[in-house]
Amino acid sequence: MTGQTQGWGFRVLKRHHKVRGATVEQFRQLPVAIVSDCMSRMAAGGDRIRPMHAGGNLAGPALTVKTRPGDNLLVHKAIDLAEPGDVLVVDAGGDLTNATIGEMMTVHAVNRGVAGIVINGAIRDSNAISTSGFPVYAAGVTHRGPYRSGPGEINVEIAIDGMVVRPGDLVIGDGDGILAVPFEDAGAILALAMAKQAEEEAVLVTIRNGTNDRSWVDAELERTACRFE
């Protein structure tokens, strides 16, 4: 196998599990910030990955792709393999020289029932994508198109700005950015996040009517020995 490495770096693997429908829909109703708080604010896809679409939340199981920067051959294959409701999460190395996807690929993804696309890299056809309700998150925009020769991998563990995403993990997104929730922890984190959302909604009521308790501010300043001069 001259010039190759027996498939490593250029392979398509099977996904063995994924977060399912009811859990996905419940997470879709939750702000990403609340879920992030319930994960101790330790996971994030980075401030470079921003929504490129007109609006609307993202939620679904990850179909992961790792591709050579500037190449989207395996991204094309991932869209063809995607199941309805999947979120394509593509690690393109964060490079913005060449776009990884554009309008035609997003339309194909919509037709396949894909729930959204996250690109650690660039997109093009941004005008079309920005007026669409189809969730697309990316690190930037360029008119320069991709190459289609590989290598790349599908359904492998990837990382975006230190946030690990595995095939089948839950990926959520809103105007604040994206977050991956580990498959095996989704149920427990959902329960925490729903409770926290209810708590914050109750606090918001007191803030709006002016009855919120602010004594904690002075208590914390006293605890930290803040000086007033």
C-alpha positions in Angstrom: 0.0 0.0 0.0 2.5 2.5 -1.1 1.8 6.1 0.0 -1.1 5.0 2.3 -1.4 4.0 6.0 -3.8 1.1 5.9 -6.8 3.3 6.1 -5.9 5.6 9.1 -6.7 9.1 8.1 -8.8 7.9 5.1 -11.7 5.8 6.3 -15.5 5.6 6.9 -16.5 4.0 10.2 -19.9 3.0 11.5 -21.7 4.9 14.2 -22.7 2.5 17.0 -25.1 4.7 19.0 -26.7 8.1 19.0 -28.9 10.4 21.2 -32.5 9.8 20.3 -35.5 11.9 19.4 -37.3 12.8 22.6 -34.0 13.8 24.3 -33.0 15.8 21.3 -36.3 17.8 21.2 -36.1 18.6 24.9 -32.6 19.9 24.6 -33.7 22.0 21.6 -35.9 24.0 23.9 -33.0 24.9 26.3 -30.6 27.8 25.9 -27.1 26.6 25.3 -25.8 28.8 28.1 -28.0 26.9 30.6 -26.7 23.5 29.5 -23.1 24.9 29.5 -23.6 26.0 33.1 -24.8 22.5 34.0 -21.5 21.2 32.5 -19.5 23.5 34.8 -18.7 25.8 31.9 -15.9 23.5 30.9 -16.9 22.6 27.3 -17.2 25.0 24.3 -16.7 25.0 20.6 -14.8 28.3 20.8 -15.9 31.8 20.0 -14.8 31.4 16.3 -17.7 29.0 15.6 -20.7 31.3 15.0 -24.2 30.9 13.4 -24.2 31.7 9.7 -27.9 31.2 9.2 -30.9 33.4 9.7 -31.8 32.0 13.1 -33.1 28.9 14.8 -31.7 26.5 17.3 -29.7 23.4 16.5 -30.0 20.0 18.2 -29.2 16.5 17.0 -26.8 13.5 17.2 -23.3 14.1 15.8 -22.2 12.6 12.6 -18.5 13.5 12.8 -16.1 14.2 10.0 -12.4 15.0 10.1 -11.0 16.3 6.9 -7.9 17.8 5.4 -8.1 21.6 5.5 -9.5 22.8 2.2 -11.0 19.4 1.1 -14.6 18.2 1.4 -14.7 14.8 -0.2 -15.6 13.0 3.0 -18.1 15.8 3.9 -19.9 14.9 0.7 -19.9 11.2 1.7 -21.1 12.1 5.2 -24.2 13.9 3.8 -25.0 10.9 1.7 -24.7 8.7 4.8 -26.6 11.0 7.2 -29.8 9.9 8.8 -32.7 12.4 9.3 -32.0 14.6 12.3 -28.2 14.1 12.3 -25.9 17.1 12.8 -22.8 17.0 10.6 -19.8 18.2 12.8 -16.8 18.8 10.6 -13.3 19.4 11.9 -11.5 21.1 8.9 -8.6 22.2 11.0 -10.1 25.7 11.5 -8.5 26.8 8.2 -10.3 29.6 6.4 -8.4 29.5 3.1 -11.0 27.3 1.3 -14.7 26.8 2.0 -15.8 23.4 3.2 -19.4 23.8 2.2 -21.6 26.1 0.2 -25.2 26.5 -0.9 -25.5 23.3 -3.0 -24.2 21.1 -0.2 -26.6 22.7 2.3 -29.6 22.2 0.0 -28.5 18.5 -0.4 -28.2 18.2 3.4 -31.7 19.7 3.8 -33.1 17.1 1.3 -31.4 14.4 3.3 -33.1 15.5 6.5 -29.9 16.7 8.2 -30.6 18.9 11.2 -27.7 21.2 10.7 -24.0 21.5 10.0 -21.1 22.7 12.2 -17.8 23.5 10.4 -14.5 24.1 12.1 -13.5 26.0 8.9 -15.1 28.2 6.3 -18.3 28.3 4.2 -19.1 30.1 1.0 -22.4 31.3 -0.6 -22.9 33.1 2.7 -25.8 35.3 1.4 -27.9 32.2 0.6 -27.0 30.5 3.9 -27.6 33.7 5.9 -31.2 34.0 4.7 -31.9 30.3 5.3 -33.4 28.8 8.4 -31.1 25.7 8.1 -28.6 25.9 11.0 -25.0 26.3 9.8 -22.2 27.2 12.2 -18.7 28.0 11.0 -15.5 29.9 11.8 -15.5 32.1 8.7 -16.4 32.8 5.1 -14.4 32.7 1.8 -15.3 32.6 -1.8 -12.5 30.1 -2.5 -14.0 26.7 -3.1 -12.8 23.3 -1.8 -10.9 20.4 -3.3 -12.4 16.9 -3.4 -9.6 14.3 -3.2 -9.3 13.5 0.5 -8.1 12.3 2.9 -10.6 12.4 5.7 -12.5 10.2 8.2 -16.1 9.8 9.1 -17.4 8.8 12.6 -14.2 9.3 14.5 -13.6 11.4 17.6 -12.9 15.0 16.8 -12.1 18.1 18.8 -13.1 21.8 18.1 -11.2 24.2 20.3 -10.7 21.5 22.8 -14.3 20.4 22.9 -14.4 16.7 22.1 -17.2 15.4 19.9 -17.8 11.7 19.4 -20.1 10.0 16.9 -23.6 10.0 18.4 -23.0 12.7 21.0 -25.6 15.4 21.2 -24.7 18.7 19.6 -26.8 21.8 20.4 -26.4 25.4 19.1 -28.1 28.8 19.3 -26.9 32.4 19.0 -24.3 31.9 21.8 -22.5 29.1 19.9 -22.4 25.3 20.0 -21.9 22.7 22.7 -21.4 18.9 22.6 -23.1 16.8 25.3 -21.6 13.3 25.8 -24.0 10.5 24.8 -23.8 8.7 28.1 -24.4 11.9 30.1 -27.3 13.4 28.1 -30.1 12.2 30.4 -28.5 13.5 33.6 -27.5 16.8 32.1 -31.0 17.3 30.6 -32.5 16.9 34.1 -30.1 19.4 35.6 -30.6 21.9 32.7 -34.4 21.7 32.9 -34.3 22.4 36.7 -31.9 25.3 36.2 -34.1 26.8 33.5 -37.1 26.7 35.8 -35.0 28.3 38.5 -33.8 31.1 36.3 -37.3 31.7 35.0 -38.5 32.2 38.6 -35.6 34.6 39.3 -36.4 36.6 36.2 -39.9 37.1 37.5 -38.5 38.7 40.7 -36.1 40.8 38.7 -38.9 42.2 36.5 -41.1 43.1 39.5 -38.2 44.5 41.5 -38.3 41.9 44.4 -35.1 40.1 43.6 -32.6 39.6 46.5 -29.3 41.3 45.8 -27.7 40.6 49.3 -25.5 38.0 47.8 -23.4 40.7 46.1 -22.3 42.4 49.3 -21.9 39.0 51.0 -19.5 37.9 48.3 -17.5 41.2 48.4 -17.2 40.8 52.2 -16.1 37.2 51.8 -13.3 38.2 49.4 -12.3 41.2 51.6 -13.0 43.8 48.9 -11.9 47.2 50.0 -14.1 50.3 49.8 -12.2 53.6 49.9 
